[in-house]
Amino acid sequence: MHRIFQNFIDLLATAEDLQDFAKAMADTATALDLSCFAYLALQHSSKGKPRLISTYPSRWVAHYLRNNYQVLDPVIGEALRNPEPFRWGGNFNSKFTSKAQHRLFEEAAEFGIRFGFTVPIHDGHGPIAALTFAVDQKRSESY
């Protein structure tokens, strides 16, 4: 596992453009046997469109952005509150506070996004970014 993350850091350090950045994340997702990833960076203004680099299904990404789900998403909410990486899915439902959040997770599941591991990124470039690796089925607890 350490080797995978070290390779990820090395790829990020040498990335020269968005394609290199996306390839680093895709290679890491593949090495961890995860189906997809998303890097979401929120803007300073709540009205600003977030920056998203992802291998999630394009229909889901369009739906997520069109509905401004970044404002509602409990995974993003947790990333805003907590700088530590975390797993979500299954028992993560207990963190939902609204029917809309339940609906968001149900809709994501229709696109094969049911479980994941998110790394919150708190830095000086904006309020938050989060890197999430996701799968359709629960995997080993080693992630």
N, C-alpha and C positions, 0 to 999 in steps of 0.2 A: 504494500500500500504506500509506504514512504517513497518508493521509487516512482510510483505513478504521480504523486503530488510534486516530487522534485522535478520530474520531467515537465509537468504542467507549469511550474514556476519558471523553468528554463525557457519554455516556449513563449510564455508571456514576456519575459525579459528581452527576447530577441524579436518579438512581433514588431513589424514596421507599419502595418495598416490593419484595417478592420477584418480583412480576409485572414490574415495571420492570427489575429485575436480569436476569431470564430473557429479556425482550425485547431488552435490550442484547446479550446473548450470541447470541440467535437472529438478530438483524439482522446482527451481525458475521459469523456463520457463513454467512449468505446472501450477504453482500457478498464473501466470500472463496470463494464457490462450494463450500462444504463442506456435507456432508449433515447433520451433527448436532454437538452439543456436550454436554459434561458438566462440571459444577463439583462437585467432591467435596471436602468438608472433613472431615478425620478428627477424632475426639473425643480428649480427653486420655487417656481410658481405652481400652485395646484392646478392652474389652467394650462400649464405647459405640457406638451405631449412627451411621455417618457421615451427614452432611448431604449430600444430592445433589439438584441441580437439573439437569435434563437433557432433551434431545430425543432421546436414544437410544430405541430401541424399548422400550416399557414391559415387555414380557416379558423382555427382556435385563436391564433395570434390576432387576426383581424377582428374577431368577435370580442376578444378581451380588450383591445385598444378602443374599439368603437363604443363599448359600454363603460369605459373608464374604470375597469375593474381594479386597477392598481390602487384606487381609493378605498375599495371595499375588501380586497384580498387579505385574508387573515395571515397568510404567509408573509406578505409585505408588512403587515401590521406588526408581526412578531419580529421581523428584521429591523423595523424602526425602533422597537423597544429594547432589543437585546443584541449586543454585538457578537454574541457567540453563535457558531454554526449550530444548526438543529435539524432534526428529522421531522417530517410531517406526513400526514395521511393516517388512516385508521383512527387511532385515539386522538388525533389532533382536532377532531370535531368538537371536543369539549371547549376549545378556545373560540368557537363561533359564537357570535352574539346576536346574529340576526338570521331571518329566513333567507335573505338575499345572499348571505355568505354560504349557507347550506346549498343554495341553488348554484352559486358559482362553482363549488366543488363538484356538484352533480354534473354540471355542464363540462367541466374539465375532464371528469372521468369518462364521458362519452368520447373524448379524444385520446384516451389512454393515459391521462395524467392523473394518477391516483396516489402515488407515494413519492417522496423526494427528500433531498438533502439540500439545505440552503445555507449559503455562506453570506452573511450580511457584510457589506463593505461601507464602513463609516470613514469618510475622509473629508478633505477640505474642498472638494470639487462639486459638492452638491449635498442635498439632504441625505441621500441614501442611494446605494446600489445594492443589488442582491444577485448572486450567482446561484442558480438552482439546477440540480441534476434530478431528473424525474424518471419514473418507471410506471408501468401499468400494473405490475404485481409486486407485492412485498418481497423483498430480498433478504438475504442474511443480515443479521444485526451488525455485521462488520463494517457497514457503511456509516 
